[in-house]
Amino acid sequence: MRPLTTRSRLYWTLQIGGWALYGLLGGILASIFGKFSVTIIPIEVIVAGTLVLMSHLLRLYVRRHGWARLLPPALLPRLFVAHLVVAVVGIAIIAGLTVLWLLAVSPPEAGHKFPAVQYVGYGLNIFFVMWLWSTIYFGMHYLDNYKQVEIDKWKLTAAVRDAEMRTLKAQINPHSLRKPPAAHSAHAPAVGGPPRPQGVFSGQPPADYQSQVDC
């Protein structure tokens, strides 16, 4: 089994923590607007566990089909259908497990504890909560992609500047501007010796020879 990476730990922390908070909030609201009962606790555990499973399956589907790379006009209709499927399947699982739980602990109450209309309302609640889940999930992906684009842009800029510096160094290479030693020795006098006559190596005749020719 591969160890969890930092990103996987963050995902599972948010996934389990977020849905546990959702279940806790549901239990609190049920106690406020109704009558608190011990049976609410396992029911909210069923709700939170089911939504952890369904949202994770949606994530696997999203990753497999590359939805994170889609633009909003192409992504939103897909998410609408996906959230609808999650809500229908999720509420079916929750209803089934809830009825089994109530039958196990209090058979007479199983038939009227949660009427069908309440499950419909819960399904709509799941549908809209999944939009919130997707907003957070895809928002983090878009933020990561934006950061990666900025990093790639910075790397490209650095590579271009490095290439420009290399080209500039090649143009001002001292070896290309240095004269060969023979060119310097042809015009420079020998060290410690008499100065060479003017014009011997310059292509001009000596001054006394020129005067003899003129005469």
BATIKE-738604 format. One record per residue (C-alpha): residue number from 1; chain; y, z, x. Coordinates in nm, 3 decimals, m for minus. Example, Ala and Ser with C-alpha at 12.3 -4.5 7.8 and 13.67 -1.06 7.14 Angstrom:
2
[r 1; 'A'; [m0.450; 0.780; 1.230]];
[r 2; 'A'; [m0.106; 0.714; 1.367]];
//
This chain:
215
[r 1; 'A'; [0.000; 0.000; 0.000]];
[r 2; 'A'; [0.334; m0.106; 0.144]];
[r 3; 'A'; [0.597; 0.167; 0.192]];
[r 4; 'A'; [0.902; 0.152; m0.032]];
[r 5; 'A'; [1.213; 0.003; 0.122]];
[r 6; 'A'; [1.557; 0.154; 0.075]];
[r 7; 'A'; [1.636; m0.102; m0.195]];
[r 8; 'A'; [1.309; m0.031; m0.377]];
[r 9; 'A'; [1.377; 0.342; m0.368]];
[r 10; 'A'; [1.723; 0.282; m0.513]];
[r 11; 'A'; [1.576; 0.063; m0.788]];
[r 12; 'A'; [1.312; 0.314; m0.893]];
[r 13; 'A'; [1.559; 0.603; m0.873]];
[r 14; 'A'; [1.799; 0.424; m1.107]];
[r 15; 'A'; [1.517; 0.296; m1.325]];
[r 16; 'A'; [1.343; 0.628; m1.385]];
[r 17; 'A'; [1.660; 0.836; m1.377]];
[r 18; 'A'; [1.847; 0.605; m1.614]];
[r 19; 'A'; [1.575; 0.583; m1.877]];
[r 20; 'A'; [1.503; 0.956; m1.849]];
[r 21; 'A'; [1.871; 1.017; m1.922]];
[r 22; 'A'; [1.844; 0.779; m2.216]];
[r 23; 'A'; [1.548; 0.973; m2.354]];
[r 24; 'A'; [1.728; 1.303; m2.302]];
[r 25; 'A'; [2.036; 1.172; m2.482]];
[r 26; 'A'; [1.815; 1.054; m2.768]];
[r 27; 'A'; [1.660; 1.397; m2.799]];
[r 28; 'A'; [2.000; 1.565; m2.800]];
[r 29; 'A'; [2.133; 1.332; m3.070]];
[r 30; 'A'; [1.817; 1.380; m3.278]];
[r 31; 'A'; [1.865; 1.756; m3.255]];
[r 32; 'A'; [2.234; 1.735; m3.344]];
[r 33; 'A'; [2.201; 1.506; m3.647]];
[r 34; 'A'; [1.864; 1.640; m3.756]];
[r 35; 'A'; [1.653; 1.944; m3.700]];
[r 36; 'A'; [1.518; 2.021; m3.357]];
[r 37; 'A'; [1.142; 2.007; m3.331]];
[r 38; 'A'; [0.908; 2.034; m3.036]];
[r 39; 'A'; [0.759; 1.699; m3.132]];
[r 40; 'A'; [1.087; 1.530; m3.032]];
[r 41; 'A'; [1.020; 1.595; m2.661]];
[r 42; 'A'; [0.695; 1.394; m2.628]];
[r 43; 'A'; [0.838; 1.120; m2.851]];
[r 44; 'A'; [1.138; 1.080; m2.621]];
[r 45; 'A'; [0.900; 1.077; m2.324]];
[r 46; 'A'; [0.714; 0.792; m2.497]];
[r 47; 'A'; [1.044; 0.610; m2.552]];
[r 48; 'A'; [1.161; 0.651; m2.192]];
[r 49; 'A'; [0.822; 0.556; m2.046]];
[r 50; 'A'; [0.795; 0.246; m2.265]];
[r 51; 'A'; [1.142; 0.127; m2.168]];
[r 52; 'A'; [1.070; 0.186; m1.798]];
[r 53; 'A'; [0.765; m0.036; m1.835]];
[r 54; 'A'; [0.932; m0.308; m2.043]];
[r 55; 'A'; [1.245; m0.331; m1.829]];
[r 56; 'A'; [1.034; m0.347; m1.513]];
[r 57; 'A'; [0.825; m0.630; m1.660]];
[r 58; 'A'; [1.150; m0.809; m1.743]];
[r 59; 'A'; [1.265; m0.762; m1.384]];
[r 60; 'A'; [0.941; m0.913; m1.252]];
[r 61; 'A'; [0.987; m1.212; m1.484]];
[r 62; 'A'; [1.350; m1.251; m1.380]];
[r 63; 'A'; [1.263; m1.246; m1.010]];
[r 64; 'A'; [0.973; m1.488; m1.053]];
[r 65; 'A'; [1.188; m1.747; m1.230]];
[r 66; 'A'; [1.502; m1.697; m1.018]];
[r 67; 'A'; [1.736; m1.590; m1.298]];
[r 68; 'A'; [1.956; m1.404; m1.052]];
[r 69; 'A'; [2.072; m1.741; m0.914]];
[r 70; 'A'; [2.174; m1.875; m1.256]];
[r 71; 'A'; [2.532; m1.898; m1.373]];
[r 72; 'A'; [2.631; m1.705; m1.689]];
[r 73; 'A'; [2.620; m2.010; m1.926]];
[r 74; 'A'; [2.255; m2.067; m1.835]];
[r 75; 'A'; [2.164; m1.699; m1.799]];
[r 76; 'A'; [2.298; m1.548; m2.122]];
[r 77; 'A'; [2.078; m1.742; m2.371]];
[r 78; 'A'; [1.770; m1.652; m2.167]];
[r 79; 'A'; [1.868; m1.287; m2.165]];
[r 80; 'A'; [1.924; m1.291; m2.542]];
[r 81; 'A'; [1.568; m1.409; m2.603]];
[r 82; 'A'; [1.427; m1.175; m2.337]];
[r 83; 'A'; [1.604; m0.871; m2.483]];
[r 84; 'A'; [1.483; m0.961; m2.829]];
[r 85; 'A'; [1.123; m0.979; m2.704]];
[r 86; 'A'; [1.162; m0.649; m2.517]];
[r 87; 'A'; [1.304; m0.481; m2.828]];
[r 88; 'A'; [1.027; m0.606; m3.058]];
[r 89; 'A'; [0.739; m0.535; m2.822]];
[r 90; 'A'; [0.894; m0.208; m2.707]];
[r 91; 'A'; [0.945; m0.070; m3.055]];
[r 92; 'A'; [0.590; m0.173; m3.150]];
[r 93; 'A'; [0.452; 0.024; m2.854]];
[r 94; 'A'; [0.678; 0.321; m2.929]];
[r 95; 'A'; [0.584; 0.320; m3.299]];
[r 96; 'A'; [0.213; 0.297; m3.224]];
[r 97; 'A'; [0.214; 0.576; m2.966]];
[r 98; 'A'; [0.439; 0.791; m3.183]];
[r 99; 'A'; [0.208; 0.761; m3.485]];
[r 100; 'A'; [m0.095; 0.840; m3.269]];
[r 101; 'A'; [0.086; 1.145; m3.133]];
[r 102; 'A'; [0.184; 1.268; m3.477]];
[r 103; 'A'; [m0.168; 1.212; m3.608]];
[r 104; 'A'; [m0.301; 1.418; m3.321]];
[r 105; 'A'; [m0.064; 1.713; m3.364]];
[r 106; 'A'; [0.016; 1.712; m3.737]];
[r 107; 'A'; [m0.177; 1.457; m3.947]];
[r 108; 'A'; [0.002; 1.527; m4.279]];
[r 109; 'A'; [0.342; 1.444; m4.125]];
[r 110; 'A'; [0.241; 1.122; m3.957]];
[r 111; 'A'; [0.309; 0.902; m4.257]];
[r 112; 'A'; [0.663; 1.018; m4.336]];
[r 113; 'A'; [0.795; 1.153; m4.009]];
[r 114; 'A'; [0.960; 0.824; m3.910]];
[r 115; 'A'; [1.004; 0.563; m4.189]];
[r 116; 'A'; [0.993; 0.191; m4.109]];
[r 117; 'A'; [1.370; 0.147; m4.141]];
[r 118; 'A'; [1.420; 0.398; m3.863]];
[r 119; 'A'; [1.205; 0.189; m3.631]];
[r 120; 'A'; [1.419; m0.114; m3.711]];
[r 121; 'A'; [1.729; 0.081; m3.615]];
[r 122; 'A'; [1.560; 0.198; m3.297]];
[r 123; 'A'; [1.468; m0.163; m3.216]];
[r 124; 'A'; [1.831; m0.272; m3.249]];
[r 125; 'A'; [1.929; 0.019; m3.027]];
[r 126; 'A'; [1.684; m0.098; m2.760]];
[r 127; 'A'; [1.818; m0.455; m2.789]];
[r 128; 'A'; [2.175; m0.347; m2.712]];
[r 129; 'A'; [2.071; m0.097; m2.444]];
[r 130; 'A'; [1.885; m0.375; m2.264]];
[r 131; 'A'; [2.213; m0.566; m2.246]];
[r 132; 'A'; [2.357; m0.269; m2.060]];
[r 133; 'A'; [2.053; m0.263; m1.832]];
[r 134; 'A'; [2.091; m0.634; m1.755]];
[r 135; 'A'; [2.464; m0.596; m1.692]];
[r 136; 'A'; [2.396; m0.334; m1.426]];
[r 137; 'A'; [2.101; m0.523; m1.276]];
[r 138; 'A'; [2.265; m0.865; m1.252]];
[r 139; 'A'; [2.599; m0.711; m1.159]];
[r 140; 'A'; [2.440; m0.555; m0.852]];
[r 141; 'A'; [2.276; m0.888; m0.766]];
[r 142; 'A'; [2.603; m1.079; m0.797]];
[r 143; 'A'; [2.775; m0.818; m0.583]];
[r 144; 'A'; [2.507; m0.848; m0.315]];
[r 145; 'A'; [2.533; m1.228; m0.324]];
[r 146; 'A'; [2.912; m1.207; m0.287]];
[r 147; 'A'; [2.876; m0.979; 0.014]];
[r 148; 'A'; [2.619; m1.214; 0.168]];
[r 149; 'A'; [2.851; m1.512; 0.118]];
[r 150; 'A'; [3.132; m1.322; 0.292]];
[r 151; 'A'; [2.899; m1.232; 0.582]];
[r 152; 'A'; [2.783; m1.594; 0.616]];
[r 153; 'A'; [3.145; m1.712; 0.607]];
[r 154; 'A'; [3.236; m1.465; 0.882]];
[r 155; 'A'; [2.938; m1.577; 1.093]];
[r 156; 'A'; [3.036; m1.942; 1.049]];
[r 157; 'A'; [3.396; m1.870; 1.149]];
[r 158; 'A'; [3.277; m1.682; 1.456]];
[r 159; 'A'; [3.044; m1.969; 1.551]];
[r 160; 'A'; [3.326; m2.224; 1.517]];
[r 161; 'A'; [3.558; m2.014; 1.732]];
[r 162; 'A'; [3.287; m1.971; 1.993]];
[r 163; 'A'; [3.233; m2.348; 2.002]];
[r 164; 'A'; [3.608; m2.405; 2.039]];
[r 165; 'A'; [3.623; m2.158; 2.328]];
[r 166; 'A'; [3.333; m2.331; 2.501]];
[r 167; 'A'; [3.502; m2.669; 2.461]];
[r 168; 'A'; [3.829; m2.533; 2.597]];
[r 169; 'A'; [3.656; m2.377; 2.897]];
[r 170; 'A'; [3.481; m2.705; 2.967]];
[r 171; 'A'; [3.816; m2.889; 2.963]];
[r 172; 'A'; [3.986; m2.650; 3.205]];
[r 173; 'A'; [3.688; m2.607; 3.437]];
[r 174; 'A'; [3.827; m2.552; 3.791]];
[r 175; 'A'; [3.561; m2.781; 3.943]];
[r 176; 'A'; [3.706; m3.079; 3.759]];
[r 177; 'A'; [4.057; m3.013; 3.898]];
[r 178; 'A'; [3.963; m2.927; 4.258]];
[r 179; 'A'; [4.009; m3.206; 4.517]];
[r 180; 'A'; [3.723; m3.281; 4.755]];
[r 181; 'A'; [3.752; m3.125; 5.102]];
[r 182; 'A'; [3.785; m3.467; 5.268]];
[r 183; 'A'; [4.106; m3.538; 5.080]];
[r 184; 'A'; [4.261; m3.216; 5.210]];
[r 185; 'A'; [4.143; m3.263; 5.569]];
[r 186; 'A'; [4.282; m3.616; 5.584]];
[r 187; 'A'; [4.640; m3.494; 5.540]];
[r 188; 'A'; [4.620; m3.149; 5.695]];
[r 189; 'A'; [4.657; m3.100; 6.073]];
[r 190; 'A'; [4.373; m2.948; 6.267]];
[r 191; 'A'; [4.396; m2.576; 6.308]];
[r 192; 'A'; [4.548; m2.495; 6.646]];
[r 193; 'A'; [4.602; m2.862; 6.738]];
[r 194; 'A'; [4.909; m3.085; 6.755]];
[r 195; 'A'; [5.041; m3.231; 6.433]];
[r 196; 'A'; [4.908; m3.572; 6.356]];
[r 197; 'A'; [5.144; m3.869; 6.373]];
[r 198; 'A'; [5.311; m3.956; 6.051]];
[r 199; 'A'; [5.174; m4.259; 5.883]];
[r 200; 'A'; [4.842; m4.284; 6.066]];
[r 201; 'A'; [4.641; m4.202; 5.760]];
[r 202; 'A'; [4.902; m4.281; 5.502]];
[r 203; 'A'; [4.886; m4.658; 5.543]];
[r 204; 'A'; [5.240; m4.680; 5.702]];
[r 205; 'A'; [5.290; m4.791; 6.067]];
[r 206; 'A'; [5.451; m4.550; 6.315]];
[r 207; 'A'; [5.829; m4.555; 6.346]];
[r 208; 'A'; [5.834; m4.690; 6.710]];
[r 209; 'A'; [5.588; m4.966; 6.623]];
[r 210; 'A'; [5.800; m5.064; 6.328]];
[r 211; 'A'; [6.111; m5.086; 6.548]];
[r 212; 'A'; [5.925; m5.311; 6.797]];
[r 213; 'A'; [5.822; m5.544; 6.520]];
[r 214; 'A'; [6.176; m5.559; 6.388]];
[r 215; 'A'; [6.301; m5.650; 6.729]];
//
